[in-house]
Amino acid sequence: MPAEADAAAVRATVDAFNDTATPADQRQRLADLVEPDRRNEVERCAAASTTVRFEPVYAGLRALAGESGPSSTTYALPTLARVYSSDRLVGTDLTTLQLVVNAATGVTEAYLTPFCVN
């Protein structure tokens, strides 16, 4: 079971990602929410024409063994991804998001691992 602060940070990051309206907004938000030292990986993604909304199963949030650092923990979060073109639902998929929770600065923050939205 993840620490309460870690779970809250994960929820805040997913909510921030979902709180976007356009593909350009979502791409910028993703760049802001990806691990700082891996943001260049998102910059290589082609421009998106869709947006994605994540519907996580927070009860399934679990730490990944062997993926944690001295001040960070990597979590797997089972998620339903809904893909939209404008306001129209055009697809769904099941995925597992990976988020890195870092408390090194005294503030617990969760970062997404890089991915592209097309």
Buried (B, 14 or more C-beta within 10 A) or exposed (E): EBEEBBBBBBBBBBEBBBEBEEBEEBBEBBBBBBBEEEBEBBEEBEEBEBBBBBEBEEEEBEBBEEBBEEEBBBBBBBBEBBBBEEEEEEEEEEBBBBBBBBBEEEEBBBBBBBBEBE
